[in-house]
């Protein structure tokens, strides 16, 4: 038996053999799966999670939670499990008397073919890409890590600043997280992840 599977799933295979003593037939079940931890491209992740047509696009939400597949891929989440709670958290770090703000989130360690962008807004209407640095905080499990994505410039005196994660495939198709509010306070000190 030889061949190259083109999709994950369960298939029936019938084997037949014949020789001078007679013939025989046996039906087998062949299960083809891709470990989700090994799915490092969006298309491999779709196959690994066996997403059906119409639910396999970057903007689709198979679990009905409103969180796009592309965002779940970048975060190492299961597309079939609702994940609206705690996708991103506020992240603040104070260094040398300067406060830096952004977001913290689960990141798929092996996700490739995507671009992750930190966006900022003061009014939730106009979003702009901001130069930012992502750093690993800790491992969550074998395929995910907790990271923070902080703006490179220190926060100013704005009354409020909102951040969101924007993920795009290298070929387009963006997805954004829900905004996170950061409200700098006079004299704020401390760190958070």
N, CA, C and O of each residue as an XYZ file, in Angstrom:
772
protein
N       0.867     -1.168      0.000
C       0.000      0.000      0.000
C       0.900      1.213      0.000
O       1.866      1.281      0.760
N       0.584      2.173     -0.854
C       1.333      3.415     -0.860
C       0.405      4.535     -1.308
O      -0.632      4.285     -1.923
N       0.780      5.763     -0.997
C      -0.018      6.910     -1.402
C       0.260      8.084     -0.486
O       0.934      7.949      0.535
N      -0.262      9.217     -0.858
C      -0.102     10.420     -0.075
C      -1.471     10.941      0.308
O      -2.246     11.329     -0.566
N      -1.791     10.960      1.604
C      -3.094     11.480      2.015
C      -3.193     12.968      1.694
O      -2.218     13.707      1.835
N      -4.370     13.401      1.262
C      -4.569     14.812      0.928
C      -5.390     15.549      1.970
O      -5.464     16.778      1.946
N      -6.011     14.811      2.889
C      -6.805     15.451      3.935
C      -6.927     14.508      5.121
O      -6.871     13.287      4.972
N      -7.094     15.095      6.302
C      -7.330     14.295      7.502
C      -8.735     13.732      7.445
O      -9.618     14.325      6.825
N      -8.949     12.604      8.079
C     -10.280     12.011      8.134
C     -10.212     10.504      8.253
O      -9.130      9.922      8.327
N     -11.381      9.875      8.271
C     -11.497      8.431      8.368
C     -11.942      7.894      7.022
O     -12.902      8.390      6.434
N     -11.242      6.877      6.534
C     -11.520      6.297      5.214
C     -11.586      4.783      5.328
O     -10.955      4.187      6.200
N     -12.354      4.172      4.442
C     -12.416      2.720      4.361
C     -11.510      2.274      3.227
O     -11.576      2.818      2.125
N     -10.660      1.284      3.493
C      -9.735      0.753      2.501
C     -10.000     -0.737      2.375
O     -10.063     -1.448      3.377
N     -10.155     -1.208      1.147
C     -10.372     -2.632      0.908
C      -9.120     -3.207      0.275
O      -8.649     -2.719     -0.752
N      -8.580     -4.258      0.899
C      -7.390     -4.933      0.402
C      -7.812     -6.268     -0.189
O      -8.616     -6.993      0.398
N      -7.278     -6.577     -1.328
C      -7.544     -7.868     -1.972
C      -6.213     -8.506     -2.316
O      -5.267     -7.822     -2.707
N      -6.147     -9.804     -2.171
C      -4.942    -10.551     -2.517
C      -5.339    -11.863     -3.161
O      -6.369    -12.449     -2.829
N      -4.515    -12.314     -4.081
C      -4.793    -13.586     -4.755
C      -3.475    -14.318     -4.979
O      -2.444    -13.712     -5.270
N      -3.542    -15.645     -4.833
C      -2.410    -16.493     -5.179
C      -2.970    -17.857     -5.604
O      -4.180    -17.996     -5.783
N      -2.113    -18.851     -5.765
C      -2.537    -20.172     -6.244
C      -3.510    -20.840     -5.283
O      -4.274    -21.711     -5.698
N      -3.501    -20.454     -4.008
C      -4.378    -21.060     -3.007
C      -5.750    -20.411     -2.959
O      -6.661    -20.940     -2.321
N      -5.914    -19.266     -3.626
C      -7.217    -18.611     -3.594
C      -7.089    -17.105     -3.498
O      -6.022    -16.532     -3.721
N      -8.216    -16.473     -3.156
C      -8.254    -15.014     -3.025
C      -8.796    -14.657     -1.648
O      -9.449    -15.460     -0.982
N      -8.511    -13.454     -1.254
C      -9.005    -12.964      0.029
C      -9.215    -11.462     -0.032
O      -8.521    -10.755     -0.763
N     -10.181    -10.980      0.746
C     -10.475     -9.551      0.805
C     -10.651     -9.167      2.263
O     -11.242     -9.908      3.048
N     -10.143     -8.033      2.602
C     -10.274     -7.519      3.960
C     -10.527     -6.019      3.875
O      -9.851     -5.314      3.126
N     -11.505     -5.526      4.647
C     -11.807     -4.102      4.703
C     -11.228     -3.546      5.995
O     -11.450     -4.091      7.076
N     -10.484     -2.458      5.869
C      -9.834     -1.815      7.002
C     -10.308     -0.368      7.107
O     -10.793      0.213      6.136
N     -10.161      0.198      8.291
C     -10.438      1.617      8.492
C      -9.108      2.324      8.633
O      -8.283      1.958      9.470
N      -8.902      3.342      7.807
C      -7.670      4.110      7.822
C      -7.988      5.497      8.355
O      -8.800      6.219      7.776
N      -7.344      5.874      9.467
C      -7.556      7.187     10.064
C      -6.314      8.025      9.801
O      -5.203      7.654     10.180
N      -6.521      9.160      9.147
C      -5.427     10.079      8.849
C      -5.634     11.312      9.706
O      -6.681     11.955      9.644
N      -4.624     11.640     10.513
C      -4.739     12.825     11.351
C      -3.422     13.574     11.342
O      -2.359     13.012     11.079
N      -3.525     14.849     11.635
C      -2.347     15.703     11.754
C      -2.340     16.205     13.185
O      -3.306     16.846     13.600
N      -1.302     15.944     13.955
C      -1.273     16.465     15.329
C      -1.392     17.988     15.303
O      -0.671     18.651     14.558
N      -2.300     18.548     16.115
C      -2.508     19.994     16.093
C      -1.273     20.750     16.542
O      -1.081     21.897     16.138
N      -0.442     20.152     17.356
C       0.777     20.823     17.773
C       1.786     20.966     16.641
O       2.682     21.807     16.712
N       1.647     20.145     15.590
C       2.572     20.195     14.467
C       2.086     21.070     13.328
O       2.777     21.216     12.319
N       0.912     21.649     13.476
C       0.354     22.473     12.403
C       0.933     23.874     12.473
O       0.448     24.718     13.226
N       1.985     24.121     11.674
C       2.655     25.412     11.801
C       2.215     26.442     10.768
O       2.595     27.607     10.883
N       1.429     26.061      9.766
C       0.855     27.028      8.833
C      -0.657     27.036      9.031
O      -1.225     26.081      9.560
N      -1.294     28.101      8.610
C      -2.737     28.193      8.777
C      -3.446     27.049      8.052
O      -4.369     26.449      8.603
N      -3.026     26.741      6.826
C      -3.694     25.678      6.080
C      -3.508     24.315      6.759
O      -4.442     23.513      6.773
N      -2.324     24.034      7.321
C      -2.107     22.775      8.049
C      -2.953     22.733      9.317
O      -3.454     21.672      9.691
N      -3.114     23.869      9.976
C      -3.940     23.969     11.187
C      -5.408     23.674     10.855
O      -6.096     22.993     11.615
N      -5.882     24.192      9.716
C      -7.264     23.931      9.271
C      -7.461     22.432      9.075
O      -8.464     21.875      9.521
N      -6.508     21.773      8.410
C      -6.589     20.328      8.182
C      -6.537     19.576      9.507
O      -7.316     18.648      9.724
N      -5.623     19.969     10.395
C      -5.470     19.286     11.683
C      -6.742     19.350     12.519
O      -7.048     18.419     13.265
N      -7.480     20.446     12.393
C      -8.720     20.604     13.163
C      -9.957     20.159     12.390
O     -11.083     20.320     12.861
N      -9.740     19.594     11.194
C     -10.819     19.051     10.368
C     -11.974     20.038     10.208
O     -13.134     19.695     10.433
N     -11.639     21.265      9.816
C     -12.665     22.289      9.618
C     -13.342     22.082      8.272
O     -12.674     21.897      7.255
N     -14.652     22.115      8.270
C     -15.420     21.879      7.050
C     -15.418     23.112      6.157
O     -15.105     24.218      6.598
N     -15.773     22.900      4.895
C     -15.870     24.004      3.937
C     -16.834     25.049      4.492
O     -17.895     24.710      5.016
N     -16.463     26.303      4.374
C     -17.267     27.385      4.914
C     -16.862     27.765      6.331
O     -17.100     28.892      6.766
N     -16.256     26.837      7.046
C     -15.777     27.100      8.410
C     -14.256     27.087      8.459
O     -13.664     27.149      9.536
N     -13.621     27.006      7.285
C     -12.174     26.854      7.216
C     -11.416     28.120      6.831
O     -10.191     28.079      6.717
N     -12.092     29.224      6.629
C     -11.425     30.468      6.237
C     -10.868     31.229      7.415
O     -11.240     30.961      8.558
N      -9.978     32.179      7.157
C      -9.363     32.962      8.230
C     -10.369     33.730      9.083
O     -10.141     33.904     10.281
N     -11.480     34.195      8.499
C     -12.463     34.981      9.243
C     -13.599     34.139      9.816
O     -14.428     34.661     10.562
N     -13.657     32.860      9.487
C     -14.740     31.989      9.970
C     -14.628     31.765     11.475
O     -13.544     31.861     12.049
N     -15.765     31.466     12.105
C     -15.807     31.212     13.558
C     -16.607     29.935     13.827
O     -17.778     30.012     14.199
N     -15.987     28.758     13.643
C     -16.698     27.492     13.798
C     -17.389     27.300     15.148
O     -18.414     26.622     15.218
N     -16.854     27.878     16.213
C     -17.470     27.696     17.532
C     -18.587     28.699     17.774
O     -19.304     28.593     18.769
N     -18.750     29.684     16.869
C     -19.792     30.689     17.029
C     -19.475     31.760     18.061
O     -20.360     32.513     18.466
N     -18.217     31.834     18.490
C     -17.849     32.807     19.533
C     -17.438     34.168     18.984
O     -17.169     35.088     19.756
N     -17.385     34.309     17.660
C     -16.997     35.583     17.070
C     -15.501     35.793     16.968
O     -15.064     36.841     16.493
N     -14.703     34.830     17.398
C     -13.245     34.940     17.319
C     -12.795     34.215     16.045
O     -13.001     33.010     15.898
N     -12.184     34.960     15.139
C     -11.792     34.432     13.836
C     -10.759     33.313     13.947
O      -9.904     33.312     14.832
N     -10.868     32.353     13.012
C      -9.910     31.247     12.954
C      -8.464     31.730     12.958
O      -7.620     31.146     13.638
N      -8.172     32.780     12.215
C      -6.790     33.256     12.119
C      -6.255     33.691     13.482
O      -5.097     33.434     13.810
N      -7.094     34.345     14.266
C      -6.684     34.755     15.602
C      -6.463     33.527     16.490
O      -5.502     33.478     17.258
N      -7.353     32.538     16.383
C      -7.185     31.316     17.183
C      -5.937     30.551     16.764
O      -5.248     29.979     17.609
N      -5.636     30.535     15.455
C      -4.404     29.902     14.984
C      -3.184     30.571     15.625
O      -2.301     29.889     16.144
N      -3.140     31.901     15.588
C      -2.001     32.648     16.138
C      -1.855     32.440     17.636
O      -0.747     32.483     18.171
N      -2.984     32.214     18.316
C      -2.972     32.063     19.772
C      -2.884     30.600     20.218
O      -2.832     30.321     21.416
N      -2.867     29.671     19.266
C      -2.772     28.256     19.609
C      -4.037     27.707     20.240
O      -3.971     26.833     21.104
N      -5.196     28.214     19.814
C      -6.478     27.799     20.385
C      -7.230     26.864     19.441
O      -6.980     26.846     18.236
N      -8.144     26.097     20.000
C      -8.975     25.182     19.232
C     -10.109     25.976     18.588
O     -10.851     26.648     19.304
N     -10.271     25.925     17.262
C     -11.304     26.715     16.599
C     -12.725     26.256     16.917
O     -13.681     27.002     16.707
N     -12.862     25.038     17.419
C     -14.202     24.500     17.693
C     -14.653     24.717     19.132
O     -15.746     24.301     19.516
N     -13.804     25.375     19.931
C     -14.123     25.642     21.337
C     -14.271     27.152     21.526
O     -13.386     27.920     21.149
N     -15.397     27.572     22.112
C     -15.640     28.994     22.352
C     -14.536     29.563     23.239
O     -14.166     28.958     24.246
N     -14.012     30.735     22.858
C     -12.849     31.308     23.554
C     -12.951     32.810     23.749
O     -11.932     33.493     23.645
N     -14.112     33.354     24.022
C     -14.267     34.802     24.138
C     -13.621     35.380     25.393
O     -13.234     36.549     25.400
N     -13.498     34.595     26.440
C     -13.013     35.118     27.702
C     -11.495     35.127     27.758
O     -10.851     34.132     27.425
N     -10.933     36.228     28.171
C      -9.493     36.355     28.452
C      -8.586     36.017     27.279
O      -7.560     35.362     27.463
N      -8.947     36.451     26.080
C      -8.049     36.229     24.951
C      -6.799     37.085     25.073
O      -5.688     36.622     24.818
N      -6.991     38.329     25.462
C      -5.860     39.226     25.680
C      -6.047     39.930     27.015
O      -7.167     40.091     27.499
N      -4.950     40.339     27.588
C      -4.980     41.054     28.871
C      -4.093     42.285     28.750
O      -3.205     42.347     27.899
N      -4.342     43.246     29.600
C      -3.499     44.441     29.642
C      -2.109     44.045     30.124
O      -1.964     43.189     30.996
N      -1.105     44.669     29.555
C       0.277     44.426     29.980
C       0.959     45.773     30.176
O       0.911     46.634     29.297
N       1.580     45.948     31.305
C       2.267     47.202     31.636
C       3.613     46.848     32.248
O       3.720     45.914     33.042
N       4.626     47.594     31.875
C       5.953     47.395     32.452
C       6.568     48.762     32.704
O       6.498     49.644     31.848
N       7.166     48.943     33.869
C       7.835     50.199     34.196
C       9.325     49.925     34.276
O       9.782     49.077     35.042
N      10.082     50.674     33.455
C      11.542     50.541     33.422
C      12.151     51.937     33.437
O      11.733     52.811     32.677
N      13.106     52.138     34.274
C      13.829     53.414     34.352
C      12.867     54.593     34.436
O      13.082     55.627     33.802
N      11.810     54.431     35.220
C      10.856     55.506     35.429
C       9.875     55.731     34.292
O       9.059     56.651     34.362
N       9.932     54.920     33.252
C       9.018     55.037     32.108
C       8.050     53.860     32.100
O       8.436     52.728     32.394
N       6.783     54.132     31.761
C       5.770     53.082     31.703
C       5.502     52.723     30.252
O       5.258     53.592     29.415
N       5.551     51.429     29.970
C       5.295     50.897     28.632
C       4.050     50.028     28.711
O       3.902     49.232     29.638
N       3.153     50.178     27.741
C       1.885     49.461     27.789
C       1.663     48.658     26.510
O       2.278     48.912     25.474
N       0.778     47.696     26.617
C       0.419     46.856     25.478
C      -0.513     45.758     25.932
O      -1.372     45.980     26.786
N      -0.349     44.578     25.370
C      -1.225     43.450     25.685
C      -0.401     42.198     25.955
O       0.760     42.102     25.556
N      -1.015     41.251     26.633
C      -0.430     39.931     26.857
C      -1.432     38.905     26.350
O      -2.642     39.108     26.452
N      -0.926     37.797     25.800
C      -1.823     36.791     25.222
C      -1.085     35.478     25.023
O       0.141     35.407     25.105
N      -1.873     34.440     24.758
C      -1.350     33.129     24.414
C      -0.883     33.176     22.960
O      -1.593     33.690     22.096
N       0.304     32.645     22.691
C       0.879     32.671     21.346
C       1.302     31.259     20.959
O       1.983     30.576     21.723
N       0.894     30.824     19.768
C       1.309     29.512     19.260
C       2.796     29.575     18.917
O       3.207     30.363     18.065
N       3.599     28.744     19.583
C       5.048     28.793     19.417
C       5.494     28.564     17.977
O       6.453     29.183     17.515
N       4.799     27.675     17.268
C       5.267     27.279     15.947
C       4.467     27.891     14.797
O       4.634     27.466     13.654
N       3.612     28.867     15.058
C       2.802     29.470     13.998
C       3.695     30.234     13.018
O       4.479     31.096     13.414
N       3.561     29.904     11.741
C       4.328     30.591     10.705
C       3.382     31.112      9.633
O       2.216     30.720      9.575
N       3.891     31.990      8.794
C       3.091     32.517      7.692
C       2.139     33.622      8.101
O       1.215     33.957      7.359
N       2.361     34.198      9.296
C       1.494     35.276      9.781
C       2.334     36.462     10.231
O       3.533     36.347     10.485
N       1.671     37.593     10.320
C       2.286     38.795     10.862
C       1.425     39.251     12.031
O       0.202     39.320     11.910
N       2.048     39.559     13.156
C       1.324     40.026     14.338
C       1.659     41.494     14.550
O       2.827     41.881     14.585
N       0.609     42.310     14.691
C       0.767     43.758     14.759
C       0.032     44.275     15.991
O      -1.103     43.876     16.250
N       0.670     45.158     16.748
C       0.009     45.834     17.862
C      -0.576     47.131     17.317
O       0.122     47.927     16.689
N      -1.872     47.330     17.565
C      -2.536     48.557     17.147
C      -3.012     49.310     18.382
O      -3.353     48.706     19.399
N      -3.031     50.634     18.280
C      -3.419     51.500     19.388
C      -4.473     52.491     18.916
O      -4.507     52.876     17.747
N      -5.344     52.902     19.857
C      -6.369     53.902     19.573
C      -6.660     54.672     20.847
O      -6.528     54.134     21.946
N      -7.054     55.920     20.704
C      -7.487     56.694     21.871
C      -9.005     56.812     21.913
O      -9.567     57.262     22.911
N      -9.680     56.402     20.816
C     -11.137     56.580     20.737
C     -11.906     55.339     20.260
O     -13.123     55.409     20.089
N     -11.244     54.236     20.046
C     -11.830     52.995     19.533
C     -12.364     53.125     18.107
O     -13.004     52.200     17.607
N     -12.117     54.232     17.458
C     -12.556     54.444     16.078
C     -11.373     54.405     15.113
O     -11.416     53.727     14.086
N     -10.339     55.127     15.450
C      -9.161     55.232     14.599
C      -8.046     54.393     15.209
O      -7.599     54.650     16.327
N      -7.602     53.381     14.455
C      -6.544     52.489     14.931
C      -5.282     52.737     14.122
O      -5.340     52.986     12.918
N      -4.136     52.666     14.800
C      -2.865     52.827     14.109
C      -1.894     51.754     14.593
O      -1.886     51.375     15.764
N      -1.093     51.287     13.672
C      -0.048     50.331     14.014
C       1.029     51.068     14.799
O       1.435     52.171     14.433
N       1.486     50.447     15.883
C       2.534     51.062     16.688
C       3.742     50.118     16.748
O       3.580     48.903     16.853
N       4.953     50.684     16.680
C       6.139     49.844     16.838
C       6.092     49.172     18.216
O       5.866     49.827     19.234
N       6.307     47.880     18.224
C       6.183     47.128     19.483
C       7.158     45.964     19.499
O       7.662     45.533     18.462
N       7.407     45.470     20.699
C       8.286     44.327     20.899
C       7.526     43.236     21.637
O       6.878     43.483     22.654
N       7.620     42.021     21.101
C       6.979     40.871     21.748
C       8.042     40.106     22.523
O       9.133     39.843     22.017
N       7.702     39.753     23.767
C       8.637     38.952     24.547
C       7.893     37.846     25.280
O       6.774     38.028     25.760
N       8.544     36.706     25.350
C       7.976     35.541     26.024
C       8.022     35.749     27.530
O       9.039     36.173     28.078
N       6.903     35.443     28.196
C       6.836     35.498     29.656
C       7.037     34.093     30.229
O       7.838     33.890     31.141
N       6.283     33.110     29.666
C       6.402     31.737     30.165
C       5.778     30.768     29.162
O       5.015     31.164     28.281
N       6.121     29.492     29.318
C       5.480     28.444     28.534
C       4.142     28.120     29.168
O       4.036     28.022     30.390
N       3.111     27.951     28.333
C       1.803     27.512     28.830
C       1.677     25.998     28.716
O       1.150     25.337     29.610
N       2.169     25.461     27.606
C       2.169     24.024     27.366
C       3.143     23.759     26.220
O       3.958     24.621     25.892
N       3.069     22.589     25.616
C       4.032     22.221     24.570
C       3.926     23.079     23.318
O       4.910     23.237     22.595
N       2.740     23.639     23.047
C       2.576     24.393     21.803
C       2.302     25.882     21.990
O       2.302     26.634     21.016
N       2.069     26.321     23.233
C       1.724     27.731     23.466
C       2.625     28.351     24.527
O       3.136     27.680     25.424
N       2.796     29.668     24.381
C       3.539     30.440     25.367
C       2.755     31.709     25.674
O       1.984     32.187     24.842
N       2.953     32.251     26.866
C       2.329     33.523     27.254
C       3.337     34.604     26.900
O       4.485     34.559     27.342
N       2.905     35.580     26.100
C       3.797     36.650     25.668
C       3.179     38.002     25.988
O       1.971     38.113     26.195
N       4.014     39.016     26.026
C       3.485     40.374     26.080
C       4.035     41.127     24.882
O       5.162     40.908     24.439
N       3.208     42.013     24.380
C       3.496     42.784     23.177
C       3.375     44.240     23.597
O       2.275     44.792     23.627
N       4.511     44.870     23.924
C       4.519     46.225     24.464
C       4.942     47.242     23.414
O       5.845     47.001     22.612
N       4.257     48.397     23.441
C       4.623     49.501     22.573
C       6.047     49.925     22.908
O       6.425     49.969     24.079
N       6.840     50.237     21.881
C       8.244     50.625     22.107
C       8.381     51.989     22.771
O       9.364     52.242     23.467
N       7.404     52.872     22.563
C       7.448     54.214     23.166
C       6.720     54.180     24.511
O       5.714     53.484     24.649
N       7.215     54.924     25.501
C       6.508     54.963     26.791
C       5.150     55.646     26.643
O       4.939     56.457     25.742
N       4.231     55.298     27.553
C       2.906     55.910     27.511
C       3.008     57.380     27.852
O       3.912     57.807     28.570
N       2.065     58.153     27.326
C       2.022     59.584     27.601
C       0.952     59.873     28.635
O       0.627     59.017     29.458
N       0.414     61.056     28.594
C      -0.569     61.498     29.578
C      -2.008     61.351     29.070
O      -2.912     61.994     29.603
N      -2.235     60.515     28.047
C      -3.591     60.338     27.533
C      -4.514     59.864     28.643
O      -4.082     59.184     29.574
N      -5.793     60.229     28.542
C      -6.751     59.775     29.545
C      -7.043     58.287     29.374
O      -7.353     57.599     30.346
N      -6.943     57.787     28.137
C      -7.150     56.363     27.898
C      -6.424     55.970     26.621
O      -6.290     56.768     25.693
N      -5.969     54.757     26.591
C      -5.357     54.202     25.391
C      -5.865     52.772     25.273
O      -5.939     52.044     26.262
N      -6.208     52.384     24.068
C      -6.717     51.046     23.817
C      -5.747     50.323     22.884
O      -5.149     50.932     21.996
N      -5.602     49.022     23.098
C      -4.729     48.206     22.268
C      -5.503     47.001     21.754
O      -6.439     46.523     22.395
N      -5.097     46.526     20.595
C      -5.622     45.266     20.081
C      -4.538     44.597     19.258
O      -3.612     45.242     18.766
N      -4.678     43.293     19.121
C      -3.763     42.496     18.319
C      -4.374     42.315     16.947
O      -5.532     41.913     16.827
N      -3.619     42.604     15.929
C      -4.051     42.367     14.552
C      -3.146     41.278     13.986
O      -1.922     41.368     14.072
N      -3.762     40.250     13.405
C      -3.018     39.147     12.812
C      -3.386     39.093     11.337
O      -4.566     39.137     10.990
N      -2.396     38.997     10.475
C      -2.654     38.846      9.049
C      -1.855     37.667      8.517
O      -0.743     37.389      8.965
N      -2.451     36.985      7.551
C      -1.689     35.990      6.807
C      -0.714     36.768      5.942
O      -1.005     37.893      5.537
N       0.417     36.193      5.661
C       1.365     36.894      4.807
C       0.754     37.217      3.451
O       1.277     38.058      2.720
N      -0.353     36.554      3.109
C      -1.051     36.821      1.851
C      -2.270     37.717      2.039
O      -3.042     37.889      1.095
N      -2.472     38.294      3.222
C      -3.623     39.176      3.468
C      -4.513     38.633      4.560
O      -4.007     38.022      5.501
N      -5.832     38.832      4.477
C      -6.857     38.311      5.387
C      -6.591     38.629      6.860
O      -6.124     37.754      7.589
N      -6.874     39.855      7.323
C      -6.613     40.218      8.718
C      -7.683     39.723      9.692
O      -8.812     39.432      9.298
N      -7.314     39.635     10.950
C      -8.223     39.352     12.064
C      -7.732     40.170     13.247
O      -6.524     40.297     13.446
N      -8.650     40.729     14.042
C      -8.262     41.543     15.194
C      -8.860     40.992     16.474
O      -9.938     40.398     16.463
N      -8.151     41.194     17.578
C      -8.679     40.843     18.887
C      -9.581     41.965     19.370
O      -9.613     43.044     18.777
N     -10.304     41.713     20.432
C     -11.088     42.764     21.077
C     -10.132     43.772     21.705
O      -9.066     43.380     22.179
N     -10.481     45.066     21.722
C      -9.592     46.074     22.319
C      -9.433     45.887     23.832
O     -10.336     45.408     24.517
N      -8.275     46.275     24.321
C      -7.968     46.288     25.755
C      -7.690     47.735     26.127
O      -6.964     48.425     25.411
N      -8.250     48.204     27.228
C      -8.073     49.584     27.660
C      -6.928     49.693     28.655
O      -6.831     48.906     29.597
N      -6.075     50.663     28.439
C      -5.006     50.990     29.390
C      -5.220     52.445     29.763
O      -5.212     53.312     28.889
N      -5.408     52.727     31.032
C      -5.619     54.099     31.493
C      -4.460     54.487     32.391
O      -4.459     54.164     33.579
N      -3.469     55.179     31.834
C      -2.325     55.584     32.650
C      -2.757     56.529     33.761
O      -3.541     57.451     33.530
N      -2.258     56.305     34.937
C      -2.578     57.168     36.076
C      -1.326     57.907     36.499
O      -0.223     57.364     36.421
N      -1.488     59.141     36.948
C      -0.336     59.911     37.403
C       0.344     59.153     38.541
O      -0.321     58.686     39.466
N       1.627     59.037     38.473
C       2.374     58.366     39.531
C       2.266     56.856     39.511
O       2.659     56.202     40.478
N       1.741     56.280     38.431
C       1.605     54.827     38.365
C       2.988     54.199     38.368
O       3.882     54.639     37.645
N       3.159     53.171     39.183
C       4.393     52.398     39.165
C       4.017     50.939     39.286
O       2.940     50.601     39.778
N       4.890     50.096     38.844
C       4.654     48.672     38.983
C       4.764     47.966     37.645
O       4.977     48.591     36.606
N       4.614     46.657     37.692
C       4.660     45.866     36.467
C       3.469     44.937     36.452
O       2.914     44.590     37.494
N       3.098     44.553     35.287
C       2.003     43.618     35.110
C       2.227     42.838     33.846
O       2.837     43.348     32.906
N       1.737     41.584     33.795
C       1.814     40.814     32.563
C       0.487     40.242     32.233
O       0.345     39.554     31.221
